[in-house]
Amino acid sequence: MKTYMARSEDFVKKWYLIDGEGKTVGRLATRIATILRGKNKPQFTPHADIGDFVIVVNAEKLKFTGDKWNQKTYYRHTHYPGGIKSITAGDLLKTKPHEIIEKAVWGMLPKNKWQKKLIARLKVYAGSEHPHAPQQPETLEV
């Protein structure tokens, strides 16, 4: 008996389209991270890159539970003394709505050499239009 080991070259990457209107950020991010890694496929192997592409539209219409729009804070540092910057989720939604879902998915991906490669397959758009129609994305209900 032989053990089946999936190889990255044996899989064709599919494209999925997810409408983010009215979806909770955390629940949507877990589903996206699963698809990016390929864990939704029965042939999943941790060392093989068999994940798919994900397009998220209507990122400006996502929702949080509770009062997270005012309480949740995103931090970054400029690498200068005293250079910590912070922004609330509500303010980030007004300026860069795509970053909310990108940051949520980034935190759910494995912290290794695959992380940057996987996040590059996530395409997020604030409105309902996207330039990936030639890839014929399959609509996915979350």
N, CA, C and O atoms as CSV, one atom per row, in Angstrom:
chain,resi,resn,atom,element,x,y,z
A,1,MET,N,N,0.835,-1.160,0.000
A,1,MET,CA,C,0.000,0.000,0.000
A,1,MET,C,C,0.893,1.241,0.000
A,1,MET,O,O,1.883,1.309,0.729
A,2,LYS,N,N,0.527,2.220,-0.829
A,2,LYS,CA,C,1.307,3.440,-0.925
A,2,LYS,C,C,0.506,4.608,-0.377
A,2,LYS,O,O,-0.718,4.646,-0.493
A,3,THR,N,N,1.206,5.552,0.219
A,3,THR,CA,C,0.569,6.745,0.749
A,3,THR,C,C,0.547,7.813,-0.334
A,3,THR,O,O,1.564,8.083,-0.972
A,4,TYR,N,N,-0.628,8.425,-0.539
A,4,TYR,CA,C,-0.768,9.484,-1.531
A,4,TYR,C,C,-0.234,10.791,-0.955
A,4,TYR,O,O,-0.606,11.187,0.149
A,5,MET,N,N,0.633,11.452,-1.701
A,5,MET,CA,C,1.149,12.757,-1.312
A,5,MET,C,C,0.842,13.742,-2.436
A,5,MET,O,O,1.296,13.568,-3.566
A,6,ALA,N,N,0.083,14.756,-2.121
A,6,ALA,CA,C,-0.285,15.761,-3.119
A,6,ALA,C,C,0.935,16.600,-3.484
A,6,ALA,O,O,1.789,16.888,-2.645
A,7,ARG,N,N,0.992,16.982,-4.751
A,7,ARG,CA,C,2.047,17.871,-5.232
A,7,ARG,C,C,1.403,19.128,-5.779
A,7,ARG,O,O,0.298,19.078,-6.318
A,8,SER,N,N,2.074,20.241,-5.647
A,8,SER,CA,C,1.535,21.519,-6.089
A,8,SER,C,C,1.279,21.539,-7.591
A,8,SER,O,O,0.344,22.194,-8.053
A,9,GLU,N,N,2.103,20.827,-8.355
A,9,GLU,CA,C,1.996,20.851,-9.816
A,9,GLU,C,C,0.763,20.100,-10.322
A,9,GLU,O,O,0.346,20.300,-11.463
A,10,ASP,N,N,0.182,19.250,-9.496
A,10,ASP,CA,C,-0.938,18.419,-9.939
A,10,ASP,C,C,-2.284,19.118,-9.849
A,10,ASP,O,O,-3.292,18.541,-10.258
A,11,PHE,N,N,-2.338,20.337,-9.329
A,11,PHE,CA,C,-3.605,21.018,-9.107
A,11,PHE,C,C,-3.685,22.299,-9.913
A,11,PHE,O,O,-2.703,23.028,-10.049
A,12,VAL,N,N,-4.880,22.565,-10.450
A,12,VAL,CA,C,-5.173,23.823,-11.128
A,12,VAL,C,C,-5.858,24.726,-10.107
A,12,VAL,O,O,-6.822,24.314,-9.461
A,13,LYS,N,N,-5.379,25.926,-9.961
A,13,LYS,CA,C,-5.925,26.849,-8.974
A,13,LYS,C,C,-7.251,27.419,-9.479
A,13,LYS,O,O,-7.337,27.949,-10.587
A,14,LYS,N,N,-8.275,27.298,-8.646
A,14,LYS,CA,C,-9.590,27.842,-8.971
A,14,LYS,C,C,-9.713,29.251,-8.384
A,14,LYS,O,O,-8.944,29.640,-7.505
A,15,TRP,N,N,-10.682,29.995,-8.879
A,15,TRP,CA,C,-10.969,31.333,-8.388
A,15,TRP,C,C,-12.355,31.322,-7.762
A,15,TRP,O,O,-13.303,30.805,-8.353
A,16,TYR,N,N,-12.472,31.888,-6.572
A,16,TYR,CA,C,-13.752,31.983,-5.880
A,16,TYR,C,C,-14.094,33.438,-5.646
A,16,TYR,O,O,-13.218,34.249,-5.345
A,17,LEU,N,N,-15.369,33.770,-5.784
A,17,LEU,CA,C,-15.873,35.128,-5.565
A,17,LEU,C,C,-16.773,35.101,-4.334
A,17,LEU,O,O,-17.725,34.322,-4.273
A,18,ILE,N,N,-16.474,35.948,-3.361
A,18,ILE,CA,C,-17.258,36.025,-2.133
A,18,ILE,C,C,-17.775,37.444,-1.975
A,18,ILE,O,O,-17.011,38.406,-2.060
A,19,ASP,N,N,-19.089,37.571,-1.744
A,19,ASP,CA,C,-19.698,38.871,-1.491
A,19,ASP,C,C,-19.673,39.120,0.011
A,19,ASP,O,O,-20.262,38.354,0.775
A,20,GLY,N,N,-19.001,40.177,0.441
A,20,GLY,CA,C,-18.829,40.452,1.851
A,20,GLY,C,C,-19.942,41.267,2.481
A,20,GLY,O,O,-19.853,41.618,3.658
A,21,GLU,N,N,-20.983,41.576,1.734
A,21,GLU,CA,C,-22.044,42.435,2.252
A,21,GLU,C,C,-22.779,41.756,3.408
A,21,GLU,O,O,-23.367,40.687,3.241
A,22,GLY,N,N,-22.739,42.389,4.577
A,22,GLY,CA,C,-23.442,41.881,5.741
A,22,GLY,C,C,-22.771,40.705,6.440
A,22,GLY,O,O,-23.352,40.137,7.365
A,23,LYS,N,N,-21.573,40.325,6.027
A,23,LYS,CA,C,-20.876,39.181,6.626
A,23,LYS,C,C,-20.040,39.654,7.820
A,23,LYS,O,O,-19.518,40.769,7.822
A,24,THR,N,N,-19.924,38.798,8.826
A,24,THR,CA,C,-19.084,39.077,9.985
A,24,THR,C,C,-17.624,38.850,9.613
A,24,THR,O,O,-17.297,37.849,8.976
A,25,VAL,N,N,-16.756,39.756,9.998
A,25,VAL,CA,C,-15.360,39.745,9.571
A,25,VAL,C,C,-14.634,38.465,9.969
A,25,VAL,O,O,-13.987,37.846,9.124
A,26,GLY,N,N,-14.722,38.061,11.205
A,26,GLY,CA,C,-13.986,36.893,11.676
A,26,GLY,C,C,-14.424,35.604,11.015
A,26,GLY,O,O,-13.588,34.784,10.634
A,27,ARG,N,N,-15.717,35.416,10.876
A,27,ARG,CA,C,-16.233,34.192,10.256
A,27,ARG,C,C,-15.861,34.125,8.778
A,27,ARG,O,O,-15.549,33.056,8.254
A,28,LEU,N,N,-15.897,35.269,8.118
A,28,LEU,CA,C,-15.507,35.321,6.718
A,28,LEU,C,C,-14.010,35.065,6.563
A,28,LEU,O,O,-13.592,34.375,5.633
A,29,ALA,N,N,-13.209,35.611,7.460
A,29,ALA,CA,C,-11.752,35.462,7.380
A,29,ALA,C,C,-11.327,34.006,7.576
A,29,ALA,O,O,-10.401,33.544,6.911
A,30,THR,N,N,-11.986,33.278,8.474
A,30,THR,CA,C,-11.619,31.876,8.675
A,30,THR,C,C,-11.910,31.053,7.437
A,30,THR,O,O,-11.134,30.169,7.076
A,31,ARG,N,N,-13.021,31.338,6.789
A,31,ARG,CA,C,-13.368,30.600,5.565
A,31,ARG,C,C,-12.377,30.914,4.443
A,31,ARG,O,O,-11.972,30.020,3.700
A,32,ILE,N,N,-11.990,32.174,4.322
A,32,ILE,CA,C,-11.033,32.584,3.289
A,32,ILE,C,C,-9.669,31.951,3.539
A,32,ILE,O,O,-9.039,31.458,2.603
A,33,ALA,N,N,-9.206,31.957,4.787
A,33,ALA,CA,C,-7.909,31.363,5.117
A,33,ALA,C,C,-7.892,29.871,4.801
A,33,ALA,O,O,-6.876,29.343,4.349
A,34,THR,N,N,-9.005,29.197,5.035
A,34,THR,CA,C,-9.101,27.770,4.722
A,34,THR,C,C,-8.970,27.522,3.225
A,34,THR,O,O,-8.285,26.589,2.806
A,35,ILE,N,N,-9.617,28.343,2.428
A,35,ILE,CA,C,-9.564,28.188,0.974
A,35,ILE,C,C,-8.170,28.526,0.446
A,35,ILE,O,O,-7.660,27.828,-0.431
A,36,LEU,N,N,-7.546,29.588,0.966
A,36,LEU,CA,C,-6.211,29.977,0.510
A,36,LEU,C,C,-5.194,28.874,0.768
A,36,LEU,O,O,-4.308,28.651,-0.058
A,37,ARG,N,N,-5.302,28.187,1.888
A,37,ARG,CA,C,-4.370,27.100,2.218
A,37,ARG,C,C,-4.687,25.817,1.478
A,37,ARG,O,O,-3.798,24.990,1.275
A,38,GLY,N,N,-5.953,25.628,1.065
A,38,GLY,CA,C,-6.345,24.391,0.407
A,38,GLY,C,C,-6.879,23.355,1.366
A,38,GLY,O,O,-7.018,22.188,1.002
A,39,LYS,N,N,-7.181,23.759,2.586
A,39,LYS,CA,C,-7.672,22.811,3.588
A,39,LYS,C,C,-9.097,22.366,3.319
A,39,LYS,O,O,-9.586,21.442,3.969
A,40,ASN,N,N,-9.777,23.009,2.370
A,40,ASN,CA,C,-11.127,22.591,2.023
A,40,ASN,C,C,-11.130,21.421,1.036
A,40,ASN,O,O,-12.197,20.907,0.699
A,41,LYS,N,N,-9.972,21.000,0.575
A,41,LYS,CA,C,-9.858,19.897,-0.384
A,41,LYS,C,C,-9.481,18.606,0.342
A,41,LYS,O,O,-8.725,18.640,1.313
A,42,PRO,N,N,-9.995,17.485,-0.116
A,42,PRO,CA,C,-9.649,16.218,0.542
A,42,PRO,C,C,-8.188,15.818,0.339
A,42,PRO,O,O,-7.679,14.985,1.088
A,43,GLN,N,N,-7.507,16.383,-0.645
A,43,GLN,CA,C,-6.117,16.047,-0.920
A,43,GLN,C,C,-5.141,16.937,-0.162
A,43,GLN,O,O,-3.951,16.930,-0.475
A,44,PHE,N,N,-5.603,17.703,0.824
A,44,PHE,CA,C,-4.734,18.648,1.531
A,44,PHE,C,C,-3.503,17.950,2.100
A,44,PHE,O,O,-3.589,16.920,2.769
A,45,THR,N,N,-2.361,18.551,1.806
A,45,THR,CA,C,-1.091,18.115,2.365
A,45,THR,C,C,-0.384,19.378,2.847
A,45,THR,O,O,-0.284,20.340,2.086
A,46,PRO,N,N,0.109,19.408,4.088
A,46,PRO,CA,C,0.670,20.652,4.638
A,46,PRO,C,C,1.840,21.228,3.848
A,46,PRO,O,O,2.014,22.446,3.820
A,47,HIS,N,N,2.644,20.386,3.209
A,47,HIS,CA,C,3.829,20.904,2.518
A,47,HIS,C,C,3.557,21.251,1.061
A,47,HIS,O,O,4.440,21.782,0.388
A,48,ALA,N,N,2.354,20.965,0.554
A,48,ALA,CA,C,2.030,21.256,-0.845
A,48,ALA,C,C,1.139,22.489,-0.930
A,48,ALA,O,O,0.261,22.695,-0.091
A,49,ASP,N,N,1.373,23.292,-1.940
A,49,ASP,CA,C,0.599,24.509,-2.152
A,49,ASP,C,C,-0.556,24.186,-3.095
A,49,ASP,O,O,-0.400,24.261,-4.314
A,50,ILE,N,N,-1.710,23.830,-2.543
A,50,ILE,CA,C,-2.853,23.448,-3.377
A,50,ILE,C,C,-4.032,24.392,-3.175
A,50,ILE,O,O,-5.147,24.072,-3.588
A,51,GLY,N,N,-3.814,25.545,-2.550
A,51,GLY,CA,C,-4.879,26.502,-2.280
A,51,GLY,C,C,-5.342,27.230,-3.530
A,51,GLY,O,O,-4.715,27.131,-4.584
A,52,ASP,N,N,-6.430,27.952,-3.408
A,52,ASP,CA,C,-7.053,28.649,-4.523
A,52,ASP,C,C,-7.023,30.164,-4.314
A,52,ASP,O,O,-6.607,30.648,-3.261
A,53,PHE,N,N,-7.467,30.898,-5.325
A,53,PHE,CA,C,-7.575,32.348,-5.275
A,53,PHE,C,C,-8.941,32.731,-4.722
A,53,PHE,O,O,-9.926,32.030,-4.952
A,54,VAL,N,N,-9.003,33.854,-3.987
A,54,VAL,CA,C,-10.264,34.337,-3.428
A,54,VAL,C,C,-10.404,35.824,-3.744
A,54,VAL,O,O,-9.486,36.612,-3.516
A,55,ILE,N,N,-11.569,36.188,-4.271
A,55,ILE,CA,C,-11.905,37.581,-4.552
A,55,ILE,C,C,-13.027,37.967,-3.591
A,55,ILE,O,O,-14.053,37.290,-3.533
A,56,VAL,N,N,-12.840,39.038,-2.845
A,56,VAL,CA,C,-13.873,39.524,-1.928
A,56,VAL,C,C,-14.337,40.884,-2.427
A,56,VAL,O,O,-13.528,41.798,-2.589
A,57,VAL,N,N,-15.636,41.022,-2.671
A,57,VAL,CA,C,-16.207,42.299,-3.099
A,57,VAL,C,C,-17.096,42.835,-1.973
A,57,VAL,O,O,-17.480,42.092,-1.070
A,58,ASN,N,N,-17.415,44.112,-2.033
A,58,ASN,CA,C,-18.228,44.802,-1.027
A,58,ASN,C,C,-17.579,44.749,0.354
A,58,ASN,O,O,-18.257,44.494,1.349
A,59,ALA,N,N,-16.290,44.986,0.416
A,59,ALA,CA,C,-15.579,44.989,1.692
A,59,ALA,C,C,-16.006,46.156,2.574
A,59,ALA,O,O,-15.820,46.110,3.790
A,60,GLU,N,N,-16.570,47.188,1.985
A,60,GLU,CA,C,-17.010,48.333,2.786
A,60,GLU,C,C,-18.312,48.041,3.527
A,60,GLU,O,O,-18.733,48.838,4.366
A,61,LYS,N,N,-18.959,46.909,3.230
A,61,LYS,CA,C,-20.231,46.572,3.869
A,61,LYS,C,C,-20.095,45.407,4.844
A,61,LYS,O,O,-21.090,44.775,5.199
A,62,LEU,N,N,-18.861,45.118,5.279
A,62,LEU,CA,C,-18.644,44.078,6.284
A,62,LEU,C,C,-19.175,44.553,7.627
A,62,LEU,O,O,-19.429,45.743,7.815
A,63,LYS,N,N,-19.345,43.617,8.568
A,63,LYS,CA,C,-19.806,44.023,9.888
A,63,LYS,C,C,-19.005,43.308,10.968
A,63,LYS,O,O,-18.451,42.230,10.753
A,64,PHE,N,N,-18.963,43.941,12.133
A,64,PHE,CA,C,-18.387,43.363,13.338
A,64,PHE,C,C,-19.524,43.135,14.325
A,64,PHE,O,O,-20.575,43.769,14.231
A,65,THR,N,N,-19.310,42.233,15.264
A,65,THR,CA,C,-20.288,42.059,16.326
A,65,THR,C,C,-19.968,43.028,17.449
A,65,THR,O,O,-18.820,43.439,17.621
A,66,GLY,N,N,-20.980,43.387,18.206
A,66,GLY,CA,C,-20.778,44.295,19.337
A,66,GLY,C,C,-20.384,45.691,18.887
A,66,GLY,O,O,-20.827,46.170,17.843
A,67,ASP,N,N,-19.551,46.334,19.685
A,67,ASP,CA,C,-19.128,47.717,19.413
A,67,ASP,C,C,-17.684,47.763,18.932
A,67,ASP,O,O,-16.938,48.683,19.268
A,68,LYS,N,N,-17.291,46.753,18.135
A,68,LYS,CA,C,-15.894,46.672,17.702
A,68,LYS,C,C,-15.500,47.783,16.736
A,68,LYS,O,O,-14.310,48.062,16.590
A,69,TRP,N,N,-16.453,48.420,16.077
A,69,TRP,CA,C,-16.094,49.520,15.178
A,69,TRP,C,C,-15.386,50.623,15.949
A,69,TRP,O,O,-14.511,51.296,15.403
A,70,ASN,N,N,-15.757,50.817,17.222
A,70,ASN,CA,C,-15.142,51.862,18.043
A,70,ASN,C,C,-14.058,51.313,18.969
A,70,ASN,O,O,-13.132,52.044,19.322
A,71,GLN,N,N,-14.149,50.045,19.369
A,71,GLN,CA,C,-13.227,49.494,20.360
A,71,GLN,C,C,-12.003,48.815,19.751
A,71,GLN,O,O,-10.922,48.858,20.337
A,72,LYS,N,N,-12.157,48.190,18.585
A,72,LYS,CA,C,-11.040,47.456,17.988
A,72,LYS,C,C,-10.033,48.449,17.407
A,72,LYS,O,O,-10.396,49.353,16.654
A,73,THR,N,N,-8.769,48.267,17.769
A,73,THR,CA,C,-7.713,49.184,17.346
A,73,THR,C,C,-6.626,48.418,16.612
A,73,THR,O,O,-6.180,47.367,17.073
A,74,TYR,N,N,-6.203,48.939,15.476
A,74,TYR,CA,C,-5.107,48.365,14.703
A,74,TYR,C,C,-3.859,49.219,14.946
A,74,TYR,O,O,-3.913,50.447,14.874
A,75,TYR,N,N,-2.738,48.558,15.234
A,75,TYR,CA,C,-1.491,49.258,15.520
A,75,TYR,C,C,-0.453,48.982,14.444
A,75,TYR,O,O,-0.446,47.919,13.825
A,76,ARG,N,N,0.427,49.961,14.232
A,76,ARG,CA,C,1.602,49.783,13.387
A,76,ARG,C,C,2.696,50.677,13.957
A,76,ARG,O,O,2.420,51.602,14.719
A,77,HIS,N,N,3.932,50.393,13.583
A,77,HIS,CA,C,5.047,51.160,14.123
A,77,HIS,C,C,5.932,51.631,12.975
A,77,HIS,O,O,6.182,50.883,12.030
A,78,THR,N,N,6.403,52.872,13.060
A,78,THR,CA,C,7.225,53.454,12.006
A,78,THR,C,C,8.695,53.086,12.134
A,78,THR,O,O,9.494,53.444,11.268
A,79,HIS,N,N,9.073,52.372,13.203
A,79,HIS,CA,C,10.454,51.994,13.518
A,79,HIS,C,C,11.308,53.198,13.909
A,79,HIS,O,O,12.536,53.154,13.827
A,80,TYR,N,N,10.645,54.273,14.333
A,80,TYR,CA,C,11.315,55.408,14.929
A,80,TYR,C,C,10.882,55.487,16.387
A,80,TYR,O,O,9.804,54.999,16.727
A,81,PRO,N,N,11.677,56.078,17.242
A,81,PRO,CA,C,11.269,56.199,18.647
A,81,PRO,C,C,9.945,56.938,18.785
A,81,PRO,O,O,9.764,58.016,18.220
A,82,GLY,N,N,9.044,56.362,19.524
A,82,GLY,CA,C,7.734,56.973,19.721
A,82,GLY,C,C,6.862,56.910,18.489
A,82,GLY,O,O,5.906,57.676,18.371
A,83,GLY,N,N,7.165,56.024,17.577
A,83,GLY,CA,C,6.473,55.999,16.294
A,83,GLY,C,C,5.312,55.031,16.192
A,83,GLY,O,O,4.999,54.569,15.095
A,84,ILE,N,N,4.660,54.709,17.310
A,84,ILE,CA,C,3.519,53.796,17.228
A,84,ILE,C,C,2.293,54.571,16.767
A,84,ILE,O,O,1.998,55.648,17.284
A,85,LYS,N,N,1.595,54.026,15.808
A,85,LYS,CA,C,0.398,54.646,15.250
A,85,LYS,C,C,-0.767,53.705,15.480
A,85,LYS,O,O,-0.589,52.487,15.455
A,86,SER,N,N,-1.941,54.236,15.701
A,86,SER,CA,C,-3.121,53.401,15.909
A,86,SER,C,C,-4.306,54.000,15.168
A,86,SER,O,O,-4.372,55.208,14.942
A,87,ILE,N,N,-5.242,53.132,14.794
A,87,ILE,CA,C,-6.450,53.550,14.111
A,87,ILE,C,C,-7.558,52.581,14.492
A,87,ILE,O,O,-7.325,51.375,14.579
A,88,THR,N,N,-8.749,53.091,14.719
A,88,THR,CA,C,-9.866,52.218,15.074
A,88,THR,C,C,-10.432,51.576,13.815
A,88,THR,O,O,-10.175,52.030,12.700
A,89,ALA,N,N,-11.199,50.522,14.010
A,89,ALA,CA,C,-11.775,49.806,12.873
A,89,ALA,C,C,-12.745,50.690,12.092
A,89,ALA,O,O,-12.824,50.593,10.868
A,90,GLY,N,N,-13.478,51.544,12.789
A,90,GLY,CA,C,-14.412,52.447,12.110
A,90,GLY,C,C,-13.704,53.439,11.208
A,90,GLY,O,O,-14.167,53.715,10.101
A,91,ASP,N,N,-12.576,53.981,11.678
A,91,ASP,CA,C,-11.807,54.921,10.859
A,91,ASP,C,C,-11.129,54.208,9.698
A,91,ASP,O,O,-11.029,54.759,8.602
A,92,LEU,N,N,-10.665,52.987,9.935
A,92,LEU,CA,C,-10.023,52.223,8.867
A,92,LEU,C,C,-11.020,51.863,7.772
A,92,LEU,O,O,-10.656,51.796,6.598
A,93,LEU,N,N,-12.278,51.633,8.153
A,93,LEU,CA,C,-13.328,51.334,7.176
A,93,LEU,C,C,-13.554,52.523,6.251
A,93,LEU,O,O,-13.816,52.338,5.063
A,94,LYS,N,N,-13.456,53.738,6.777
A,94,LYS,CA,C,-13.663,54.930,5.964
A,94,LYS,C,C,-12.528,55.162,4.980
A,94,LYS,O,O,-12.765,55.589,3.850
A,95,THR,N,N,-11.276,54.879,5.406
A,95,THR,CA,C,-10.128,55.183,4.557
A,95,THR,C,C,-9.691,54.003,3.685
A,95,THR,O,O,-9.488,54.168,2.482
A,96,LYS,N,N,-9.544,52.803,4.286
A,96,LYS,CA,C,-9.059,51.629,3.552
A,96,LYS,C,C,-9.880,50.405,3.947
A,96,LYS,O,O,-9.413,49.595,4.748
A,97,PRO,N,N,-11.090,50.246,3.407
A,97,PRO,CA,C,-11.956,49.139,3.837
A,97,PRO,C,C,-11.393,47.757,3.494
A,97,PRO,O,O,-11.737,46.776,4.153
A,98,HIS,N,N,-10.543,47.665,2.487
A,98,HIS,CA,C,-9.990,46.369,2.102
A,98,HIS,C,C,-9.008,45.835,3.141
A,98,HIS,O,O,-8.823,44.623,3.250
A,99,GLU,N,N,-8.380,46.724,3.902
A,99,GLU,CA,C,-7.375,46.287,4.871
A,99,GLU,C,C,-7.969,45.549,6.067
A,99,GLU,O,O,-7.261,44.781,6.720
A,100,ILE,N,N,-9.233,45.757,6.368
A,100,ILE,CA,C,-9.844,45.090,7.519
A,100,ILE,C,C,-9.850,43.584,7.308
A,100,ILE,O,O,-9.437,42.833,8.191
A,101,ILE,N,N,-10.310,43.138,6.156
A,101,ILE,CA,C,-10.363,41.699,5.901
A,101,ILE,C,C,-8.966,41.148,5.630
A,101,ILE,O,O,-8.678,40.007,5.991
A,102,GLU,N,N,-8.100,41.929,5.008
A,102,GLU,CA,C,-6.732,41.466,4.754
A,102,GLU,C,C,-5.985,41.214,6.061
A,102,GLU,O,O,-5.279,40.213,6.183
A,103,LYS,N,N,-6.131,42.110,7.041
A,103,LYS,CA,C,-5.465,41.940,8.331
A,103,LYS,C,C,-6.035,40.747,9.093
A,103,LYS,O,O,-5.297,40.039,9.777
A,104,ALA,N,N,-7.335,40.522,8.981
A,104,ALA,CA,C,-7.953,39.392,9.669
A,104,ALA,C,C,-7.470,38.063,9.084
A,104,ALA,O,O,-7.178,37.127,9.828
A,105,VAL,N,N,-7.387,37.981,7.758
A,105,VAL,CA,C,-6.922,36.747,7.116
A,105,VAL,C,C,-5.430,36.556,7.371
A,105,VAL,O,O,-4.991,35.430,7.604
A,106,TRP,N,N,-4.645,37.624,7.333
A,106,TRP,CA,C,-3.196,37.550,7.569
A,106,TRP,C,C,-2.909,36.907,8.921
A,106,TRP,O,O,-1.992,36.095,9.037
A,107,GLY,N,N,-3.679,37.262,9.934
A,107,GLY,CA,C,-3.473,36.703,11.259
A,107,GLY,C,C,-3.846,35.234,11.364
A,107,GLY,O,O,-3.419,34.558,12.299
A,108,MET,N,N,-4.634,34.727,10.423
A,108,MET,CA,C,-5.075,33.335,10.456
A,108,MET,C,C,-4.223,32.414,9.591
A,108,MET,O,O,-4.416,31.198,9.611
A,109,LEU,N,N,-3.300,32.964,8.847
A,109,LEU,CA,C,-2.433,32.143,8.009
A,109,LEU,C,C,-1.227,31.683,8.816
A,109,LEU,O,O,-0.873,32.327,9.804
A,110,PRO,N,N,-0.590,30.586,8.421
A,110,PRO,CA,C,0.570,30.098,9.164
A,110,PRO,C,C,1.738,31.076,9.081
A,110,PRO,O,O,1.963,31.707,8.048
A,111,LYS,N,N,2.466,31.191,10.166
A,111,LYS,CA,C,3.586,32.134,10.227
A,111,LYS,C,C,4.854,31.459,9.712
A,111,LYS,O,O,5.756,31.141,10.487
A,112,ASN,N,N,4.914,31.245,8.416
A,112,ASN,CA,C,6.087,30.625,7.803
A,112,ASN,C,C,6.275,31.202,6.399
A,112,ASN,O,O,5.701,32.241,6.074
A,113,LYS,N,N,7.067,30.539,5.577
A,113,LYS,CA,C,7.395,31.087,4.254
A,113,LYS,C,C,6.190,31.140,3.318
A,113,LYS,O,O,6.247,31.813,2.289
A,114,TRP,N,N,5.093,30.440,3.653
A,114,TRP,CA,C,3.909,30.428,2.793
A,114,TRP,C,C,3.028,31.653,2.994
A,114,TRP,O,O,2.207,31.964,2.131
A,115,GLN,N,N,3.177,32.351,4.107
A,115,GLN,CA,C,2.235,33.404,4.461
A,115,GLN,C,C,2.111,34.490,3.394
A,115,GLN,O,O,0.997,34.850,3.014
A,116,LYS,N,N,3.217,35.008,2.914
A,116,LYS,CA,C,3.170,36.070,1.905
A,116,LYS,C,C,2.636,35.559,0.578
A,116,LYS,O,O,1.933,36.280,-0.130
A,117,LYS,N,N,2.965,34.324,0.239
A,117,LYS,CA,C,2.491,33.750,-1.014
A,117,LYS,C,C,0.977,33.532,-0.980
A,117,LYS,O,O,0.290,33.749,-1.979
A,118,LEU,N,N,0.466,33.104,0.166
A,118,LEU,CA,C,-0.962,32.853,0.297
A,118,LEU,C,C,-1.758,34.154,0.304
A,118,LEU,O,O,-2.807,34.233,-0.336
A,119,ILE,N,N,-1.284,35.168,1.012
A,119,ILE,CA,C,-2.016,36.425,1.089
A,119,ILE,C,C,-2.026,37.137,-0.263
A,119,ILE,O,O,-2.908,37.956,-0.519
A,120,ALA,N,N,-1.067,36.839,-1.121
A,120,ALA,CA,C,-1.038,37.451,-2.456
A,120,ALA,C,C,-2.188,36.933,-3.327
A,120,ALA,O,O,-2.546,37.568,-4.319
A,121,ARG,N,N,-2.763,35.789,-2.962
A,121,ARG,CA,C,-3.889,35.243,-3.708
A,121,ARG,C,C,-5.229,35.806,-3.265
A,121,ARG,O,O,-6.264,35.475,-3.843
A,122,LEU,N,N,-5.218,36.648,-2.254
A,122,LEU,CA,C,-6.452,37.278,-1.771
A,122,LEU,C,C,-6.600,38.637,-2.436
A,122,LEU,O,O,-5.725,39.494,-2.312
A,123,LYS,N,N,-7.700,38.830,-3.137
A,123,LYS,CA,C,-7.983,40.096,-3.819
A,123,LYS,C,C,-9.240,40.689,-3.184
A,123,LYS,O,O,-10.309,40.082,-3.233
A,124,VAL,N,N,-9.111,41.876,-2.589
A,124,VAL,CA,C,-10.225,42.498,-1.875
A,124,VAL,C,C,-10.556,43.832,-2.531
A,124,VAL,O,O,-9.663,44.622,-2.838
A,125,TYR,N,N,-11.859,44.080,-2.744
A,125,TYR,CA,C,-12.322,45.315,-3.376
A,125,TYR,C,C,-13.440,45.914,-2.551
A,125,TYR,O,O,-14.309,45.194,-2.058
A,126,ALA,N,N,-13.423,47.245,-2.395
A,126,ALA,CA,C,-14.399,47.938,-1.561
A,126,ALA,C,C,-15.795,47.870,-2.183
A,126,ALA,O,O,-16.779,47.675,-1.469
A,127,GLY,N,N,-15.887,48.027,-3.488
A,127,GLY,CA,C,-17.181,48.017,-4.164
A,127,GLY,C,C,-17.526,46.654,-4.723
A,127,GLY,O,O,-16.911,45.646,-4.374
A,128,SER,N,N,-18.521,46.638,-5.599
A,128,SER,CA,C,-18.982,45.368,-6.161
A,128,SER,C,C,-18.289,45.011,-7.473
A,128,SER,O,O,-18.503,43.920,-8.002
A,129,GLU,N,N,-17.466,45.909,-8.006
A,129,GLU,CA,C,-16.767,45.656,-9.265
A,129,GLU,C,C,-15.368,45.091,-9.010
A,129,GLU,O,O,-14.699,45.473,-8.049
A,130,HIS,N,N,-14.934,44.174,-9.884
A,130,HIS,CA,C,-13.585,43.627,-9.794
A,130,HIS,C,C,-13.085,43.319,-11.204
A,130,HIS,O,O,-13.890,43.036,-12.092
A,131,PRO,N,N,-11.761,43.371,-11.427
A,131,PRO,CA,C,-11.206,43.157,-12.771
A,131,PRO,C,C,-10.869,41.701,-13.087
A,131,PRO,O,O,-10.099,41.448,-14.014
A,132,HIS,N,N,-11.415,40.743,-12.352
A,132,HIS,CA,C,-11.038,39.348,-12.528
A,132,HIS,C,C,-12.108,38.522,-13.241
A,132,HIS,O,O,-12.187,37.310,-13.036
A,133,ALA,N,N,-12.919,39.150,-14.064
A,133,ALA,CA,C,-13.945,38.424,-14.814
A,133,ALA,C,C,-13.356,37.397,-15.786
A,133,ALA,O,O,-13.954,36.334,-15.949
A,134,PRO,N,N,-12.211,37.656,-16.443
A,134,PRO,CA,C,-11.644,36.647,-17.348
A,134,PRO,C,C,-11.271,35.331,-16.657
A,134,PRO,O,O,-11.195,34.296,-17.319
A,135,GLN,N,N,-11.039,35.348,-15.351
A,135,GLN,CA,C,-10.702,34.112,-14.632
A,135,GLN,C,C,-11.921,33.268,-14.334
A,135,GLN,O,O,-11.789,32.146,-13.845
A,136,GLN,N,N,-13.128,33.792,-14.622
A,136,GLN,CA,C,-14.388,33.105,-14.405
A,136,GLN,C,C,-14.511,32.571,-12.972
A,136,GLN,O,O,-14.570,31.359,-12.767
A,137,PRO,N,N,-14.550,33.468,-11.987
A,137,PRO,CA,C,-14.623,33.020,-10.594
A,137,PRO,C,C,-15.948,32.350,-10.283
A,137,PRO,O,O,-16.998,32.736,-10.798
A,138,GLU,N,N,-15.878,31.348,-9.439
A,138,GLU,CA,C,-17.072,30.631,-8.989
A,138,GLU,C,C,-17.605,31.326,-7.744
A,138,GLU,O,O,-16.849,31.556,-6.800
A,139,THR,N,N,-18.888,31.665,-7.722
A,139,THR,CA,C,-19.478,32.347,-6.577
A,139,THR,C,C,-19.593,31.377,-5.412
A,139,THR,O,O,-20.048,30.243,-5.567
A,140,LEU,N,N,-19.175,31.842,-4.252
A,140,LEU,CA,C,-19.162,30.996,-3.064
A,140,LEU,C,C,-19.994,31.644,-1.971
A,140,LEU,O,O,-19.758,32.800,-1.621
A,141,GLU,N,N,-20.964,30.919,-1.427
A,141,GLU,CA,C,-21.784,31.425,-0.320
A,141,GLU,C,C,-21.103,31.089,0.991
A,141,GLU,O,O,-20.710,29.944,1.217
A,142,VAL,N,N,-20.962,32.076,1.850
A,142,VAL,CA,C,-20.325,31.870,3.151
A,142,VAL,C,C,-21.361,32.066,4.233
A,142,VAL,O,O,-21.049,31.941,5.417
